[in-house]
């Protein structure tokens, strides 16, 4: 990017925790149509009052893509024109045209730890998890959440 990397605004452990939460928007939330088995995707849909604007901002391990749908005025897009309905299909088309590598995942920073919770693994900032539920010390070989676990069944 022009100017090089920007200033880090979040500690890496917290950033990973947020990314893990945003995966659930794709796995079981308002962007579940973007789910693709074997591909790490996360993001957030959005809609303003009266359906005036709709957007989806999503990311993969390689790309971040934002799609906004709206007008320059205050006219409604129409009933039910939410981010998941109006903007998400364009995001899916854009991302499907980009190179994605099956099985590639967002890297887990050393400041994050994977913790077992309700038959899956969640990423949390290291040092903010009660010691009684921490997994074994990080070796770099911790199990990653299976793609498709949860709402979409086993991989």
DSSP file (Angstrom, degrees, kcal/mol; ACC not computed):
  #  RESIDUE AA STRUCTURE BP1 BP2  ACC     N-H-->O    O-->H-N    N-H-->O    O-->H-N    TCO  KAPPA ALPHA  PHI   PSI    X-CA   Y-CA   Z-CA
    1    1 A X    >         0   0    0      0, 0.0     3,-2.0     0, 0.0     2,-0.1   0.000 360.0 360.0 360.0 150.6    0.0    0.0    0.0
    2    2 A X  T 3   +     0   0    0      1,-0.3     0, 0.0     2,-0.0     0, 0.0  -0.385 360.0  18.2 -58.6 134.2    1.2    3.6   -0.5
    3    3 A X  T 3  S-     0   0    0     -2,-0.1    -1,-0.3     3,-0.0     2,-0.0   0.389 113.4-106.4  85.6  -4.6    3.0    4.8    2.6
    4    4 A X    <   -     0   0    0     -3,-2.0    -2,-0.0     2,-0.0     0, 0.0  -0.201  69.4 -12.5  78.2-172.5    3.6    1.3    4.0
    5    5 A X  S    S-     0   0    0      1,-0.1     3,-0.1     3,-0.0     2,-0.0  -0.253  71.2-124.4 -64.2 148.3    1.8   -0.3    6.9
    6    6 A X        -     0   0    0      1,-0.2     2,-0.2     0, 0.0    -1,-0.1  -0.220  40.5 -69.6 -82.9 178.3   -0.3    1.8    9.2
    7    7 A X        -     0   0    0      1,-0.1     2,-0.4    -2,-0.0    -1,-0.2  -0.472  50.6-113.7 -70.0 136.4   -0.1    2.3   12.9
    8    8 A X        +     0   0    0     -2,-0.2    -1,-0.1     1,-0.2     3,-0.1  -0.600  36.9 176.4 -70.9 125.4   -1.1   -0.7   15.0
    9    9 A X        +     0   0    0     -2,-0.4     2,-0.4     1,-0.2    -1,-0.2   0.588  60.4  42.4-110.3 -14.5   -4.2    0.3   16.9
   10   10 A X  S    S-     0   0    0      3,-0.0    -1,-0.2     4,-0.0     2,-0.1  -0.980  87.6-106.2-130.3 144.8   -5.1   -3.0   18.7
   11   11 A X    >>  -     0   0    0     -2,-0.4     4,-2.3     1,-0.1     3,-0.5  -0.441  38.6-116.1 -61.5 144.1   -3.0   -5.5   20.5
   12   12 A X  H 3> S+     0   0    0      1,-0.2     4,-2.4     2,-0.2    97,-0.2   0.831 112.4  55.8 -56.0 -36.5   -2.7   -8.7   18.3
   13   13 A X  H 3> S+     0   0    0      2,-0.2     4,-1.9     1,-0.2    -1,-0.2   0.902 110.8  44.0 -63.7 -40.6   -4.5  -10.9   20.8
   14   14 A X  H <> S+     0   0    0     -3,-0.5     4,-2.4     2,-0.2    -2,-0.2   0.890 111.6  53.9 -71.0 -39.7   -7.5   -8.7   20.8
   15   15 A X  H  X S+     0   0    0     -4,-2.3     4,-2.3     1,-0.2    -2,-0.2   0.906 109.8  48.0 -60.3 -41.1   -7.4   -8.3   17.0
   16   16 A X  H  X S+     0   0    0     -4,-2.4     4,-2.6     2,-0.2    -1,-0.2   0.901 108.8  53.5 -67.3 -39.5   -7.5  -12.1   16.7
   17   17 A X  H  X S+     0   0    0     -4,-1.9     4,-2.0     2,-0.2    -2,-0.2   0.920 110.6  47.3 -59.7 -43.3  -10.4  -12.4   19.2
   18   18 A X  H  X S+     0   0    0     -4,-2.4     4,-2.5     2,-0.2    -2,-0.2   0.910 110.8  51.1 -64.5 -42.4  -12.4   -9.9   17.1
   19   19 A X  H  X S+     0   0    0     -4,-2.3     4,-1.2     1,-0.2    -2,-0.2   0.906 108.8  52.0 -61.1 -40.5  -11.5  -11.7   13.8
   20   20 A X  H  X S+     0   0    0     -4,-2.6     4,-0.8     1,-0.2     3,-0.3   0.897 109.8  48.9 -63.3 -40.3  -12.7  -15.0   15.5
   21   21 A X  H >X S+     0   0    0     -4,-2.0     3,-1.0     1,-0.2     4,-0.5   0.912 108.3  53.8 -63.0 -42.4  -16.0  -13.3   16.4
   22   22 A X  H 3X S+     0   0    0     -4,-2.5    21,-1.6     1,-0.3     4,-0.7   0.712  96.7  66.7 -70.3 -19.3  -16.4  -12.0   12.9
   23   23 A X  H >X S+     0   0    0     -4,-1.2     4,-3.0    -3,-0.3     3,-0.8   0.858  93.2  61.2 -62.4 -34.5  -16.0  -15.5   11.5
   24   24 A X  H <X>S+     0   0    0     -3,-1.0     4,-2.7    -4,-0.8     5,-0.7   0.774  92.1  64.0 -67.2 -25.1  -19.2  -16.4   13.2
   25   25 A X  H 3X5S+     0   0    0     -4,-0.5     6,-2.1    -3,-0.5     4,-0.5   0.872 113.8  35.0 -62.1 -35.7  -21.1  -13.8   11.0
   26   26 A X  H <<5S+     0   0    0     -3,-0.8     9,-0.4    -4,-0.7    -2,-0.2   0.869 119.6  49.4 -83.7 -41.4  -20.1  -16.0    8.1
   27   27 A X  H  <5S-     0   0    0     -4,-3.0    -3,-0.2    14,-0.2    -2,-0.2   0.880 140.4 -12.0 -67.8 -38.2  -20.4  -19.4    9.9
   28   28 A X  H  <5S+     0   0    0     -4,-2.7    -3,-0.2    -5,-0.2    -2,-0.1   0.314 115.9  74.2-148.8   9.9  -23.8  -18.8   11.4
   29   29 A X  S ><<S-     0   0    0     -5,-0.7     3,-1.5    -4,-0.5    -4,-0.1  -0.028  99.3 -49.3-113.5-147.1  -24.9  -15.2   11.1
   30   30 A X  T 3  S+     0   0    0      1,-0.3     3,-0.2     2,-0.1    -4,-0.1   0.558 131.1  47.5 -72.2  -9.0  -26.1  -12.6    8.6
   31   31 A X  T >   +     0   0    0     -6,-2.1     3,-2.6     1,-0.1     4,-0.3   0.050  68.7 124.7-116.0  24.7  -23.4  -13.4    6.1
   32   32 A X  G X   +     0   0    0     -3,-1.5     3,-1.4     1,-0.3    -1,-0.1   0.721  63.4  70.6 -62.1 -18.8  -23.7  -17.2    6.1
   33   33 A X  G 3  S+     0   0    0      1,-0.2    -1,-0.3    -3,-0.2    -7,-0.1   0.719  91.5  61.2 -66.8 -18.3  -24.2  -17.2    2.3
   34   34 A X  G <  S+     0   0    0     -3,-2.6    -1,-0.2    -8,-0.1    -2,-0.2   0.559  78.4 118.3 -82.4  -8.5  -20.5  -16.2    2.1
   35   35 A X    <   +     0   0    0     -3,-1.4     2,-0.4    -9,-0.4     5,-0.1  -0.350  38.9 178.1 -61.0 134.4  -19.5  -19.5    3.8
   36   36 A X    >   -     0   0    0      3,-0.5     3,-2.2    -2,-0.0   112,-0.1  -0.939  34.3-113.5-140.4 116.4  -17.3  -21.7    1.7
   37   37 A X  T 3  S+     0   0    0     -2,-0.4     3,-0.1     1,-0.3   110,-0.0  -0.192 100.7  17.2 -52.9 130.9  -16.1  -24.9    3.1
   38   38 A X  T 3  S+     0   0    0      1,-0.2    65,-3.4    64,-0.1     2,-0.4   0.447 104.2 102.4  88.2   1.2  -12.3  -24.9    3.5
   39   39 A X    <   -     0   0    0     -3,-2.2     2,-0.7    63,-0.2    -3,-0.5  -0.973  68.2-132.4-125.5 132.0  -11.9  -21.1    3.3
   40   40 A X        +     0   0    0     64,-0.9    21,-0.5    -2,-0.4     2,-0.3  -0.707  39.9 161.1 -83.8 112.0  -11.4  -18.7    6.2
   41   41 A X        +     0   0    0     -2,-0.7     2,-0.3    19,-0.1   -15,-0.2  -0.979   8.6 165.0-135.0 145.7  -13.8  -15.8    5.8
   42   42 A X  E     +A   59   0A   0     17,-2.0    17,-3.2    -2,-0.3     2,-0.3  -0.971  12.3 122.2-152.4 160.3  -15.1  -13.2    8.3
   43   43 A X  E     -A   58   0A   0    -21,-1.6     2,-0.4    -2,-0.3    15,-0.3  -0.991  43.6 -96.5 168.5-169.7  -16.9   -9.9    8.2
   44   44 A X  E     -A   57   0A   0     13,-2.2    13,-2.1    -2,-0.3     2,-0.2  -0.991  18.6-149.1-144.5 129.3  -19.8   -7.7    9.2
   45   45 A X  E     -A   56   0A   0     -2,-0.4     2,-0.3    11,-0.2    11,-0.2  -0.573  20.7-172.4 -87.9 160.5  -23.0   -6.8    7.5
   46   46 A X  E     -A   55   0A   0      9,-2.1     9,-2.4    -2,-0.2     2,-0.3  -0.988  14.5-178.9-156.4 148.6  -24.7   -3.4    8.1
   47   47 A X  E     -A   54   0A   0     -2,-0.3     7,-0.2     7,-0.2     2,-0.1  -0.988  19.3-138.3-146.9 134.6  -27.9   -1.6    7.3
   48   48 A X    >   -     0   0    0      5,-2.2     3,-1.6    -2,-0.3     4,-0.1  -0.428  46.4 -69.0 -87.1 169.7  -29.0    1.9    8.2
   49   49 A X  G >  S+     0   0    0      1,-0.3     3,-1.2     2,-0.2     4,-0.2  -0.223 121.2  13.9 -53.9 144.0  -32.4    2.9    9.4
   50   50 A X  G 3  S-     0   0    0      1,-0.2    28,-0.4     2,-0.1    -1,-0.3   0.674 122.0 -83.3  60.6  20.1  -35.1    2.7    6.7
   51   51 A X  G <  S+     0   0    0     -3,-1.6    26,-3.3    25,-0.2    27,-0.3   0.857  87.1 141.5  56.9  39.5  -32.8    0.6    4.5
   52   52 A X    <   +     0   0    0     -3,-1.2    19,-0.5    24,-0.3     2,-0.3   0.868  69.9  18.4 -78.8 -38.0  -31.0    3.8    3.1
   53   53 A X  E     - B   0  70A   0     -4,-0.2    -5,-2.2    17,-0.2     2,-0.3  -0.967  64.8-176.5-132.5 148.6  -27.6    2.2    3.1
   54   54 A X  E     +AB  47  69A   0     15,-2.3    15,-3.2    -2,-0.3     2,-0.3  -0.992  11.0 167.5-141.4 146.4  -26.4   -1.4    3.2
   55   55 A X  E     -AB  46  68A   0     -9,-2.4    -9,-2.1    -2,-0.3     2,-0.3  -0.984  23.9-157.4-152.6 162.6  -22.8   -2.8    3.3
   56   56 A X  E     -AB  45  67A   0     11,-2.1    11,-2.4    -2,-0.3     2,-0.5  -0.950   8.2-172.0-141.3 126.5  -20.7   -5.8    3.9
   57   57 A X  E     +AB  44  66A   0    -13,-2.1   -13,-2.2    -2,-0.3     2,-0.3  -0.975  22.7 163.7-117.6 116.0  -17.1   -5.5    4.9
   58   58 A X  E     -AB  43  65A   0      7,-2.6     7,-2.8    -2,-0.5     2,-0.3  -0.881  18.5-160.6-133.3 162.4  -15.4   -8.9    4.9
   59   59 A X  E     -AB  42  64A   0    -17,-3.2   -17,-2.0    -2,-0.3     5,-0.2  -0.983   8.4-168.2-145.1 156.2  -11.9  -10.4    4.9
   60   60 A X        -     0   0    0      3,-2.8   -19,-0.1    -2,-0.3    45,-0.1  -0.670  55.3 -84.1-123.1 178.6  -10.0  -13.5    4.0
   61   61 A X  S    S+     0   0    0    -21,-0.5    46,-0.1    43,-0.2    44,-0.1   0.757 130.1  29.5 -60.1 -20.6   -6.3  -14.3    5.0
   62   62 A X  S    S+     0   0    0      1,-0.2     2,-0.3    37,-0.1    -1,-0.2   0.706 119.9  37.8-109.6 -25.8   -5.3  -12.3    1.9
   63   63 A X        -     0   0    0      2,-0.0    -3,-2.8    35,-0.0     2,-0.4  -0.931  47.1-158.9-136.5 150.0   -7.9   -9.6    1.2
   64   64 A X  E     -B   59   0A   0     -2,-0.3     2,-0.4    -5,-0.2    -5,-0.2  -1.000  22.9-178.0-122.9 127.8  -10.2   -7.1    2.8
   65   65 A X  E     -B   58   0A   0     -7,-2.8    -7,-2.6    -2,-0.4     2,-0.4  -0.992   9.9-164.7-131.4 131.4  -13.1   -6.0    0.6
   66   66 A X  E     -B   57   0A   0     -2,-0.4     2,-0.4    -9,-0.2    -9,-0.2  -0.956   3.7-171.2-116.3 134.2  -15.9   -3.5    1.5
   67   67 A X  E     -B   56   0A   0    -11,-2.4   -11,-2.1    -2,-0.4     2,-0.4  -0.992   2.9-174.9-125.9 125.5  -19.1   -3.2   -0.5
   68   68 A X  E     -B   55   0A   0     -2,-0.4     2,-0.4   -13,-0.2   -13,-0.2  -0.956   3.8-169.0-117.9 137.8  -21.5   -0.3    0.1
   69   69 A X  E     +B   54   0A   0    -15,-3.2   -15,-2.3    -2,-0.4     2,-0.3  -0.996  38.9  88.9-126.6 128.0  -24.9    0.0   -1.6
   70   70 A X  E     -B   53   0A   0     -2,-0.4     2,-0.2   -17,-0.2   -17,-0.2  -0.976  61.3 -95.7 174.8-169.4  -26.9    3.2   -1.4
   71   71 A X        -     0   0    0    -19,-0.5     6,-0.0     2,-0.3    -2,-0.0  -0.758  34.4-107.3-125.7 174.5  -27.5    6.6   -3.0
   72   72 A X  S    S+     0   0    0     -2,-0.2     2,-0.1     2,-0.0    -1,-0.0   0.604 102.7  51.1 -76.9 -10.5  -26.3   10.1   -2.3
   73   73 A X  S    S-     0   0    0    -21,-0.1    -2,-0.3     2,-0.1     0, 0.0  -0.044 101.3 -90.2-107.0-151.9  -29.6   11.0   -0.8
   74   74 A X  S    S+     0   0    0     -4,-0.1     2,-0.2    -2,-0.1   -21,-0.1   0.081  71.8 132.7-115.7  21.4  -32.0    9.6    1.8
   75   75 A X        -     0   0    0    -23,-0.1    -4,-0.2     1,-0.1     2,-0.1  -0.534  59.0-115.8 -74.5 139.2  -34.1    7.4   -0.5
   76   76 A X        -     0   0    0     -2,-0.2   -24,-0.3     1,-0.1   -25,-0.2  -0.448   6.3-138.9 -71.8 145.5  -34.6    3.9    0.8
   77   77 A X        -     0   0    0    -26,-3.3     2,-0.2     1,-0.3    -1,-0.1   0.682  64.6 -89.8 -72.9 -19.0  -33.2    0.9   -1.1
   78   78 A X    >   -     0   0    0    -28,-0.4     3,-1.7   -27,-0.3    -1,-0.3  -0.438  60.1 -42.5 123.9 161.0  -36.5   -0.8   -0.4
   79   79 A X  T 3  S+     0   0    0      1,-0.3     3,-0.1    -2,-0.2   -28,-0.0  -0.283 124.1   7.1 -59.1 136.7  -37.9   -3.1    2.3
   80   80 A X  T 3  S+     0   0    0      1,-0.2     2,-2.0     5,-0.0    -1,-0.3   0.582  80.1 142.8  69.9  13.0  -35.5   -5.8    3.5
   81   81 A X    <   +     0   0    0     -3,-1.7    -1,-0.2     4,-0.1    -4,-0.2  -0.549  30.1 162.4 -84.3  77.1  -32.5   -4.5    1.5
   82   82 A X     >> -     0   0    0     -2,-2.0     4,-3.6    -3,-0.1     5,-0.6  -0.291  56.6 -98.3 -88.5 173.3  -30.0   -5.3    4.3
   83   83 A X  I  >>S+     0   0    0      1,-0.2     5,-2.2     2,-0.2     4,-1.1   0.886 125.0  52.4 -59.5 -39.2  -26.3   -5.7    4.1
   84   84 A X  I  45S+     0   0    0      3,-0.2    -1,-0.2     1,-0.2     5,-0.1   0.764 120.4  32.9 -69.2 -24.8  -26.6   -9.4    3.8
   85   85 A X  I  45S+     0   0    0     -3,-0.4     4,-0.3     3,-0.1    -2,-0.2   0.850 128.5  30.9 -98.0 -42.7  -29.1   -9.1    0.9
   86   86 A X  I  <5S+     0   0    0     -4,-3.6     4,-0.3     2,-0.1    -3,-0.2   0.857 131.5  23.7 -89.1 -37.4  -28.0   -6.0   -1.0
   87   87 A X  I >X<S+     0   0    0     -4,-1.1     4,-1.8    -5,-0.6     3,-0.5   0.802 106.5  70.2-102.1 -34.5  -24.2   -5.9   -0.5
   88   88 A X  H 3><S+     0   0    0     -5,-2.2     4,-2.6     1,-0.2     5,-0.2   0.872  93.1  57.5 -57.9 -42.3  -23.1   -9.4    0.3
   89   89 A X  H 3> S+     0   0    0     -4,-0.3     4,-2.1     1,-0.2    -1,-0.2   0.897 107.7  48.4 -58.4 -38.3  -23.7  -10.9   -3.2
   90   90 A X  H <> S+     0   0    0     -3,-0.5     4,-2.5    -4,-0.3    -1,-0.2   0.911 110.3  51.8 -66.2 -40.9  -21.3   -8.3   -4.7
   91   91 A X  H  X S+     0   0    0     -4,-1.8     4,-2.8     1,-0.2     5,-0.2   0.925 109.3  50.3 -59.0 -44.7  -18.7   -9.1   -2.1
   92   92 A X  H  X S+     0   0    0     -4,-2.6     4,-2.3     1,-0.2    -1,-0.2   0.899 110.4  49.4 -62.2 -41.3  -19.0  -12.8   -2.9
   93   93 A X  H  X S+     0   0    0     -4,-2.1     4,-0.9    -5,-0.2    -1,-0.2   0.914 113.1  47.0 -63.3 -42.9  -18.5  -12.1   -6.6
   94   94 A X  H >X S+     0   0    0     -4,-2.5     3,-0.8     1,-0.2     4,-0.5   0.953 114.5  45.4 -64.4 -49.7  -15.5  -10.0   -6.0
   95   95 A X  H >< S+     0   0    0     -4,-2.8     3,-1.1     1,-0.3    -1,-0.2   0.853 107.3  58.2 -65.9 -34.6  -13.8  -12.5   -3.6
   96   96 A X  H 3< S+     0   0    0     -4,-2.3    -1,-0.3     1,-0.3    -2,-0.2   0.760 104.1  53.8 -67.2 -21.4  -14.6  -15.4   -5.9
   97   97 A X  H << S+     0   0    0     -4,-0.9    -1,-0.3    -3,-0.8    -2,-0.2   0.591  99.7  78.9 -85.1 -11.2  -12.6  -13.6   -8.6
   98   98 A X  S << S-     0   0    0     -3,-1.1     2,-0.5    -4,-0.5   -35,-0.0  -0.578  95.9 -93.3 -94.6 159.3   -9.6  -13.3   -6.3
   99   99 A X        +     0   0    0     -2,-0.2     2,-0.4   -37,-0.0   -37,-0.1  -0.592  46.8 175.9 -74.6 123.8   -7.1  -16.0   -5.5
  100  100 A X        -     0   0    0     -2,-0.5     2,-0.6    -4,-0.1   -61,-0.0  -0.969  21.8-141.7-124.0 145.1   -7.9  -17.9   -2.4
  101  101 A X    >   -     0   0    0     -2,-0.4     3,-2.2     3,-0.0    -2,-0.0  -0.928  23.3-121.4-110.3 119.2   -6.0  -20.9   -1.1
  102  102 A X  T 3  S+     0   0    0     -2,-0.6   -63,-0.2     1,-0.3     3,-0.1  -0.329  98.0  17.2 -58.5 133.9   -8.1  -23.7    0.4
  103  103 A X  T 3  S+     0   0    0    -65,-3.4    -1,-0.3     1,-0.3     2,-0.2   0.252  88.9 135.6  87.4 -12.0   -7.1  -24.4    4.0
  104  104 A X    <   -     0   0    0     -3,-2.2   -64,-0.9   -66,-0.2    -1,-0.3  -0.511  34.0-172.8 -70.8 135.3   -5.3  -21.0    4.4
  105  105 A X        -     0   0    0     -2,-0.2     2,-0.2    -3,-0.1     3,-0.1  -0.871  33.9 -90.8-127.0 158.4   -6.1  -19.4    7.7
  106  106 A X        -     0   0    0     -2,-0.3   -45,-0.1     1,-0.1     2,-0.0  -0.490  57.8-105.8 -60.3 135.2   -5.5  -16.1    9.4
  107  107 A X        -     0   0    0     -2,-0.2     2,-0.7   -46,-0.1    -1,-0.1  -0.375  25.6-127.5 -67.6 146.2   -2.3  -16.5   11.4
  108  108 A X        -     0   0    0     -3,-0.1    -1,-0.1    -2,-0.0   -95,-0.1  -0.849  25.1-136.9 -94.1 115.0   -2.7  -16.9   15.1
  109  109 A X    >   -     0   0    0     -2,-0.7     3,-2.0   -97,-0.2   -93,-0.0  -0.317  19.7-115.2 -69.8 156.3   -0.4  -14.4   16.9
  110  110 A X  T 3  S+     0   0    0      1,-0.3    -1,-0.1     3,-0.0    28,-0.1   0.702 114.9  67.4 -63.6 -17.7    1.6  -15.5   19.9
  111  111 A X  T 3  S+     0   0    0     14,-0.1    15,-3.5     2,-0.0     2,-0.3   0.411  96.0  68.4 -82.5   2.6   -0.5  -13.0   21.9
  112  112 A X  E <   -C  125   0B   0     -3,-2.0     2,-0.4    13,-0.3    13,-0.2  -0.852  64.4-161.2-119.1 157.0   -3.6  -15.2   21.3
  113  113 A X  E     -C  124   0B   0     11,-2.7    11,-2.5    -2,-0.3     2,-0.5  -0.991  19.5-125.6-136.1 144.0   -4.5  -18.6   22.6
  114  114 A X  E     -C  123   0B   0     -2,-0.4    21,-0.4     9,-0.2     2,-0.4  -0.795  29.6-169.8 -90.7 130.5   -7.1  -21.2   21.4
  115  115 A X  E     -C  122   0B   0      7,-2.8     7,-2.5    -2,-0.5     2,-0.2  -0.969  23.9-118.0-123.8 132.3   -9.5  -22.3   24.1
  116  116 A X  E     +C  121   0B   0     -2,-0.4     2,-0.3    17,-0.3     5,-0.2  -0.504  42.1 164.2 -69.6 135.1  -11.9  -25.1   23.9
  117  117 A X  E >   -C  120   0B   0      3,-3.2     3,-1.1    -2,-0.2    -2,-0.0  -0.900  61.5 -19.0-155.9 123.1  -15.5  -24.0   24.2
  118  118 A X  T 3  S-     0   0    0     -2,-0.3     3,-0.1     1,-0.3    -2,-0.0   0.894 126.7 -46.7  45.1  56.5  -18.8  -25.8   23.4
  119  119 A X  T 3  S+     0   0    0      1,-0.2     2,-0.3    30,-0.0    -1,-0.3   0.699 127.3  75.1  63.9  23.4  -17.2  -28.4   21.0
  120  120 A X  E <  S-C  117   0B   0     -3,-1.1    -3,-3.2    -5,-0.1     2,-0.4  -0.907  79.5-108.2-147.0 177.6  -15.1  -25.8   19.1
  121  121 A X  E     -C  116   0B   0     -2,-0.3     2,-0.4    -5,-0.2    -5,-0.2  -0.936  28.8-168.2-113.4 134.7  -12.0  -23.7   19.6
  122  122 A X  E     -C  115   0B   0     -7,-2.5    -7,-2.8    -2,-0.4     2,-0.5  -0.934  20.3-123.9-122.1 148.2  -12.2  -19.9   20.1
  123  123 A X  E     +C  114   0B   0     -2,-0.4     2,-0.3    -9,-0.2    -9,-0.2  -0.776  34.4 170.8 -92.6 129.2   -9.3  -17.4   20.0
  124  124 A X  E     -C  113   0B   0    -11,-2.5   -11,-2.7    -2,-0.5     2,-0.2  -0.937  42.1 -89.6-132.4 155.7   -8.8  -15.2   23.0
  125  125 A X  E >   -C  112   0B   0     -2,-0.3     3,-1.7   -13,-0.2   -13,-0.3  -0.465  48.9-112.6 -64.9 132.1   -6.1  -12.8   24.0
  126  126 A X  T 3  S+     0   0    0    -15,-3.5    -1,-0.1     1,-0.2  -113,-0.1  -0.387 102.4  31.2 -62.4 140.6   -3.4  -14.5   26.0
  127  127 A X  T 3  S+     0   0    0      2,-0.2    -1,-0.2    -2,-0.1     4,-0.1   0.327 105.3  76.0  92.4  -7.4   -3.3  -13.4   29.6
  128  128 A X  S <  S+     0   0    0     -3,-1.7     2,-0.5     2,-0.1    -2,-0.1   0.187  74.0  90.7-118.1  14.7   -7.0  -12.7   29.8
  129  129 A X  S    S-     0   0    0     -5,-0.1    -2,-0.2    -4,-0.1     5,-0.1  -0.935  87.4-106.5-111.4 131.1   -8.2  -16.3   30.0
  130  130 A X    >>  -     0   0    0     -2,-0.5     3,-2.1     1,-0.2     4,-0.5  -0.320  26.7-128.0 -55.4 133.9   -8.6  -18.0   33.5
  131  131 A X  G >4 S+     0   0    0      1,-0.3     3,-0.9     2,-0.2    -1,-0.2   0.786 103.6  69.4 -55.6 -30.1   -5.7  -20.4   34.0
  132  132 A X  G 34 S+     0   0    0      1,-0.2    -1,-0.3     0, 0.0    -2,-0.1   0.701 107.1  36.2 -66.4 -18.3   -8.2  -23.2   34.9
  133  133 A X  G <4 S+     0   0    0     -3,-2.1   -17,-0.3     2,-0.0    -1,-0.2   0.387  87.0 119.7-115.1   4.3   -9.4  -23.4   31.3
  134  134 A X    <<  -     0   0    0     -3,-0.9   -19,-0.1    -4,-0.5     3,-0.1  -0.421  60.1-128.7 -67.7 141.3   -6.2  -22.7   29.3
  135  135 A X        -     0   0    0    -21,-0.4     3,-0.1     1,-0.2    -1,-0.1  -0.168  50.1 -58.7 -74.3-178.2   -5.1  -25.5   27.0
  136  136 A X  S    S-     0   0    0      1,-0.1    -1,-0.2    -2,-0.0     3,-0.1  -0.166  80.5 -70.7 -56.6 157.7   -1.6  -26.9   27.2
  137  137 A X        -     0   0    0      1,-0.1    -1,-0.1    -3,-0.1     2,-0.1  -0.184  66.3 -86.8 -54.0 145.5    1.2  -24.3   26.6
  138  138 A X        +     0   0    0      1,-0.2    -1,-0.1    -3,-0.1   -25,-0.0  -0.314  51.9 165.2 -59.8 124.7    1.4  -23.1   23.0
  139  139 A X        -     0   0    0     -3,-0.1    -1,-0.2    -2,-0.1    -2,-0.1   0.453  57.1-109.4-115.3  -8.4    3.5  -25.3   20.8
  140  140 A X  S    S+     0   0    0    -30,-0.0    -2,-0.1     0, 0.0   -30,-0.0   0.391 107.2  83.1  89.4  -2.9    2.5  -24.1   17.4
  141  141 A X        +     0   0    0      2,-0.1     3,-0.1     3,-0.0    -3,-0.0   0.112  55.7 139.4-119.4  20.5    0.7  -27.4   16.8
  142  142 A X        -     0   0    0      1,-0.1     2,-0.2    -6,-0.0    -4,-0.0  -0.287  64.3 -95.1 -61.6 150.1   -2.6  -26.6   18.6
  143  143 A X        -     0   0    0    -29,-0.1     2,-0.3     1,-0.0    -1,-0.1  -0.465  37.2-142.1 -67.7 136.4   -5.7  -27.8   16.8
  144  144 A X        -     0   0    0     -2,-0.2     3,-0.1     1,-0.1     2,-0.1  -0.680  33.9 -89.2 -90.5 152.5   -7.3  -25.2   14.7
  145  145 A X        -     0   0    0     -2,-0.3     2,-0.2   -24,-0.1    -1,-0.1  -0.396  50.9-111.0 -58.0 135.0  -11.1  -25.1   14.5
  146  146 A X    >   -     0   0    0      1,-0.1     3,-1.8    -2,-0.1     2,-0.2  -0.460  29.9-110.0 -67.5 138.0  -12.3  -27.4   11.7
  147  147 A X  T 3  S+     0   0    0      1,-0.3     3,-0.1    -2,-0.2    -1,-0.1  -0.522 106.6  21.5 -63.3 133.4  -13.7  -25.6    8.7
  148  148 A X  T 3  S+     0   0    0      1,-0.3    -1,-0.3    -2,-0.2     4,-0.2   0.374  87.2 140.4  89.7  -5.4  -17.4  -26.4    8.7
  149  149 A X    <   +     0   0    0     -3,-1.8     2,-0.5     3,-0.1     3,-0.3  -0.432  62.4  11.9 -68.2 147.1  -17.6  -27.2   12.3
  150  150 A X  S >  S+     0   0    0      1,-0.2     3,-1.7    -3,-0.1  -122,-0.0  -0.780 131.1  17.7  94.4-125.1  -20.8  -25.9   13.9
  151  151 A X  T 3  S+     0   0    0     -2,-0.5    -1,-0.2     1,-0.3    -2,-0.1   0.722 131.5  43.7 -60.6 -25.5  -23.6  -24.6   11.8
  152  152 A X  T 3  S-     0   0    0     -3,-0.3    -1,-0.3     1,-0.3    -3,-0.1   0.321 109.8-118.6-106.9   7.8  -22.3  -26.2    8.6
  153  153 A X    <   -     0   0    0     -3,-1.7    -1,-0.3     2,-0.0    -2,-0.0  -0.095  52.6 -32.8  81.2 175.3  -21.5  -29.7   10.0
  154  154 A X              0   0    0      1,-0.1    -6,-0.1    -5,-0.1    -5,-0.1  -0.219 360.0 360.0 -67.6 158.1  -18.1  -31.4   10.1
  155  155 A X              0   0    0     -8,-0.0    -1,-0.1  -118,-0.0    -7,-0.1   0.498 360.0 360.0 -80.0 360.0  -15.5  -30.8    7.3
